[in-house]
């Protein structure tokens, strides 16, 4: 999963807001912030995908169970 464009946009916005205070924000700090945001987005997406996969597994089990019940004489 690559959330780089979103992470970069968030980091860019943060840098702009931060620099409006008169402070400087180095490129190294910006790059590190991008990586941290990207990791957070990836982790959240992974957790969501795990939940969806669990639900799909439950649905597959229910379908199998209902198919067995419906085909019994």
N, CA, C and O atoms as a DFTB+ gen file, in Angstrom:
292 C
 N C O
     1  1       0.846      -1.176       0.000
     2  2       0.000       0.000       0.000
     3  2       0.892       1.240       0.000
     4  3       1.876       1.324       0.735
     5  1       0.530       2.163      -0.816
     6  2       1.331       3.373      -0.901
     7  2       0.427       4.581      -0.750
     8  3      -0.349       4.917      -1.644
     9  1       0.542       5.212       0.374
    10  2      -0.268       6.397       0.675
    11  2       0.538       7.669       0.502
    12  3       0.165       8.718       1.028
    13  1       1.656       7.585      -0.241
    14  2       2.580       8.709      -0.332
    15  2       1.948      10.007      -0.796
    16  3       2.214      11.037      -0.175
    17  1       1.124      10.038      -1.849
    18  2       0.558      11.327      -2.267
    19  2      -0.285      11.987      -1.161
    20  3      -0.227      13.202      -0.975
    21  1      -1.049      11.194      -0.445
    22  2      -1.871      11.741       0.644
    23  2      -0.994      12.214       1.802
    24  3      -1.207      13.287       2.366
    25  1      -0.012      11.394       2.141
    26  2       0.895      11.761       3.235
    27  2       1.655      13.032       2.897
    28  3       1.824      13.903       3.750
    29  1       2.112      13.142       1.656
    30  2       2.861      14.329       1.239
    31  2       1.977      15.577       1.294
    32  3       2.433      16.644       1.705
    33  1       0.723      15.446       0.882
    34  2      -0.195      16.594       0.922
    35  2      -0.433      17.046       2.365
    36  3      -0.472      18.244       2.645
    37  1      -0.589      16.094       3.270
    38  2      -0.790      16.437       4.690
    39  2       0.459      17.111       5.244
    40  3       0.369      18.129       5.930
    41  1       1.625      16.541       4.947
    42  2       2.879      17.115       5.437
    43  2       3.119      18.506       4.848
    44  3       3.602      19.403       5.539
    45  1       2.783      18.678       3.578
    46  2       2.930      20.001       2.957
    47  2       2.061      21.031       3.666
    48  3       2.502      22.147       3.940
    49  1       0.838      20.651       3.958
    50  2      -0.083      21.571       4.658
    51  2       0.452      21.902       6.040
    52  3       0.421      23.058       6.462
    53  1       0.948      20.881       6.751
    54  2       1.522      21.121       8.077
    55  2       2.710      22.070       7.986
    56  3       2.835      23.001       8.781
    57  1       3.577      21.826       7.012
    58  2       4.765      22.682       6.839
    59  2       4.355      24.130       6.598
    60  3       4.935      25.046       7.180
    61  1       3.362      24.337       5.746
    62  2       2.891      25.700       5.469
    63  2       2.363      26.378       6.722
    64  3       2.692      27.532       6.995
    65  1       1.548      25.665       7.480
    66  2       0.995      26.233       8.717
    67  2       2.123      26.510       9.712
    68  3       2.155      27.565      10.346
    69  1       3.042      25.560       9.844
    70  2       4.156      25.709      10.783
    71  2       5.032      26.900      10.410
    72  3       5.419      27.687      11.274
    73  1       5.340      27.028       9.133
    74  2       6.219      28.121       8.709
    75  2       5.548      29.486       8.787
    76  3       6.236      30.506       8.788
    77  1       4.228      29.527       8.853
    78  2       3.531      30.798       9.031
    79  2       3.803      31.402      10.404
    80  3       3.597      32.597      10.614
    81  1       4.265      30.573      11.337
    82  2       4.612      31.076      12.667
    83  2       5.989      31.722      12.680
    84  3       6.404      32.301      13.684
    85  1       6.700      31.619      11.547
    86  2       8.032      32.205      11.472
    87  2       9.139      31.188      11.721
    88  3      10.318      31.518      11.594
    89  1       8.785      29.986      12.065
    90  2       9.768      28.932      12.292
    91  2      10.138      28.279      10.972
    92  3       9.394      28.357       9.995
    93  1      11.299      27.634      10.957
    94  2      11.702      26.911       9.747
    95  2      11.414      25.421       9.927
    96  3      11.377      24.905      11.044
    97  1      11.215      24.759       8.817
    98  2      10.886      23.335       8.817
    99  2      11.739      22.693       7.728
   100  3      11.467      22.855       6.538
   101  1      12.768      21.965       8.143
   102  2      13.745      21.442       7.180
   103  2      13.136      20.354       6.293
   104  3      12.113      19.752       6.621
   105  1      13.790      20.128       5.177
   106  2      13.349      19.080       4.260
   107  2      13.457      17.702       4.921
   108  3      12.622      16.830       4.678
   109  1      14.476      17.507       5.751
   110  2      14.609      16.228       6.470
   111  2      13.418      15.997       7.391
   112  3      12.884      14.890       7.457
   113  1      13.005      17.042       8.100
   114  2      11.840      16.914       8.980
   115  2      10.568      16.663       8.158
   116  3       9.712      15.869       8.548
   117  1      10.460      17.340       7.034
   118  2       9.303      17.153       6.158
   119  2       9.246      15.707       5.668
   120  3       8.188      15.079       5.698
   121  1      10.381      15.183       5.218
   122  2      10.424      13.807       4.721
   123  2      10.080      12.807       5.823
   124  3       9.385      11.821       5.579
   125  1      10.569      13.065       7.029
   126  2      10.254      12.190       8.159
   127  2       8.766      12.242       8.486
   128  3       8.151      11.214       8.773
   129  1       8.193      13.433       8.441
   130  2       6.764      13.577       8.700
   131  2       5.947      12.834       7.647
   132  3       4.947      12.195       7.976
   133  1       6.361      12.911       6.393
   134  2       5.681      12.180       5.317
   135  2       5.687      10.684       5.635
   136  3       4.660      10.018       5.507
   137  1       6.837      10.158       6.047
   138  2       6.932       8.728       6.364
   139  2       6.036       8.348       7.541
   140  3       5.386       7.303       7.515
   141  1       6.001       9.180       8.556
   142  2       5.149       8.899       9.717
   143  2       3.670       8.910       9.345
   144  3       2.915       8.032       9.762
   145  1       3.264       9.890       8.573
   146  2       1.867       9.973       8.145
   147  2       1.528       8.795       7.248
   148  3       0.464       8.192       7.386
   149  1       2.425       8.464       6.330
   150  2       2.206       7.334       5.426
   151  2       2.050       6.033       6.210
   152  3       1.179       5.220       5.901
   153  1       2.882       5.839       7.209
   154  2       2.787       4.635       8.038
   155  2       1.456       4.587       8.783
   156  3       0.843       3.526       8.900
   157  1       1.019       5.720       9.279
   158  2      -0.267       5.778       9.972
   159  2      -1.431       5.470       9.042
   160  3      -2.350       4.738       9.411
   161  1      -1.394       6.025       7.841
   162  2      -2.445       5.749       6.865
   163  2      -2.444       4.275       6.463
   164  3      -3.501       3.653       6.366
   165  1      -1.254       3.722       6.229
   166  2      -1.161       2.304       5.876
   167  2      -1.705       1.419       6.991
   168  3      -2.420       0.453       6.725
   169  1      -1.369       1.743       8.235
   170  2      -1.844       0.944       9.367
   171  2      -3.365       1.008       9.478
   172  3      -4.013      -0.009       9.725
   173  1      -3.928       2.185       9.300
   174  2      -5.386       2.320       9.379
   175  2      -6.061       1.552       8.247
   176  3      -7.075       0.888       8.461
   177  1      -5.502       1.642       7.047
   178  2      -6.062       0.918       5.912
   179  2      -5.954      -0.585       6.111
   180  3      -6.885      -1.320       5.784
   181  1      -4.836      -1.049       6.640
   182  2      -4.641      -2.471       6.905
   183  2      -5.665      -2.973       7.924
   184  3      -6.240      -4.047       7.746
   185  1      -5.891      -2.216       8.972
   186  2      -6.882      -2.602       9.980
   187  2      -8.267      -2.690       9.358
   188  3      -9.022      -3.617       9.652
   189  1      -8.602      -1.744       8.512
   190  2      -9.904      -1.758       7.854
   191  2     -10.026      -2.977       6.938
   192  3     -11.060      -3.644       6.914
   193  1      -8.969      -3.258       6.191
   194  2      -8.992      -4.414       5.293
   195  2      -9.115      -5.720       6.079
   196  3      -9.786      -6.647       5.626
   197  1      -8.488      -5.807       7.229
   198  2      -8.608      -6.989       8.081
   199  2     -10.057      -7.170       8.519
   200  3     -10.573      -8.288       8.502
   201  1     -10.708      -6.100       8.905
   202  2     -12.107      -6.178       9.330
   203  2     -13.002      -6.620       8.174
   204  3     -13.906      -7.434       8.366
   205  1     -12.758      -6.094       6.988
   206  2     -13.531      -6.485       5.813
   207  2     -13.292      -7.953       5.500
   208  3     -14.242      -8.677       5.201
   209  1     -12.048      -8.409       5.560
   210  2     -11.729      -9.808       5.296
   211  2     -12.412     -10.725       6.312
   212  3     -12.916     -11.788       5.949
   213  1     -12.429     -10.319       7.578
   214  2     -13.117     -11.112       8.600
   215  2     -14.606     -11.215       8.299
   216  3     -15.203     -12.283       8.434
   217  1     -15.192     -10.114       7.895
   218  2     -16.628     -10.111       7.574
   219  2     -16.908     -10.979       6.344
   220  3     -17.897     -11.712       6.321
   221  1     -16.055     -10.904       5.331
   222  2     -16.212     -11.747       4.146
   223  2     -16.101     -13.227       4.511
   224  3     -16.827     -14.061       3.972
   225  1     -15.203     -13.541       5.414
   226  2     -15.056     -14.912       5.879
   227  2     -16.334     -15.387       6.570
   228  3     -16.788     -16.508       6.342
   229  1     -16.910     -14.535       7.409
   230  2     -18.179     -14.867       8.081
   231  2     -19.292     -15.073       7.056
   232  3     -20.081     -16.012       7.168
   233  1     -19.353     -14.195       6.061
   234  2     -20.390     -14.324       5.032
   235  2     -20.216     -15.610       4.226
   236  3     -21.198     -16.283       3.914
   237  1     -18.969     -15.955       3.888
   238  2     -18.720     -17.198       3.162
   239  2     -19.171     -18.398       3.981
   240  3     -19.767     -19.333       3.446
   241  1     -18.888     -18.369       5.274
   242  2     -19.329     -19.457       6.156
   243  2     -20.855     -19.547       6.178
   244  3     -21.414     -20.640       6.087
   245  1     -21.517     -18.418       6.297
   246  2     -22.985     -18.397       6.306
   247  2     -23.560     -18.923       4.992
   248  3     -24.547     -19.660       4.994
   249  1     -22.951     -18.549       3.883
   250  2     -23.430     -19.018       2.571
   251  2     -23.279     -20.533       2.480
   252  3     -24.197     -21.226       2.042
   253  1     -22.116     -21.049       2.894
   254  2     -21.920     -22.501       2.861
   255  2     -22.939     -23.209       3.744
   256  3     -23.528     -24.213       3.345
   257  1     -23.140     -22.684       4.928
   258  2     -24.082     -23.292       5.867
   259  2     -25.496     -23.273       5.286
   260  3     -26.198     -24.283       5.349
   261  1     -25.917     -22.159       4.732
   262  2     -27.256     -22.067       4.152
   263  2     -27.405     -22.942       2.918
   264  3     -28.475     -23.502       2.679
   265  1     -26.332     -23.066       2.124
   266  2     -26.405     -23.935       0.943
   267  2     -26.561     -25.395       1.345
   268  3     -27.321     -26.138       0.724
   269  1     -25.838     -25.805       2.388
   270  2     -25.965     -27.177       2.868
   271  2     -27.363     -27.442       3.404
   272  3     -27.933     -28.509       3.175
   273  1     -27.902     -26.479       4.109
   274  2     -29.241     -26.624       4.676
   275  2     -30.287     -26.672       3.572
   276  3     -31.240     -27.448       3.659
   277  1     -30.127     -25.863       2.544
   278  2     -31.118     -25.770       1.480
   279  2     -31.091     -27.006       0.567
   280  3     -32.106     -27.348      -0.040
   281  1     -29.945     -27.670       0.469
   282  2     -29.842     -28.806      -0.449
   283  2     -30.159     -30.149       0.209
   284  3     -30.241     -31.170      -0.474
   285  1     -30.337     -30.153       1.535
   286  2     -30.674     -31.406       2.229
   287  2     -32.117     -31.772       1.959
   288  3     -32.997     -30.912       1.932
   289  1     -32.354     -33.078       1.758
   290  2     -33.729     -33.550       1.523
   291  2     -34.447     -33.827       2.820
   292  3     -35.610     -34.230       2.807
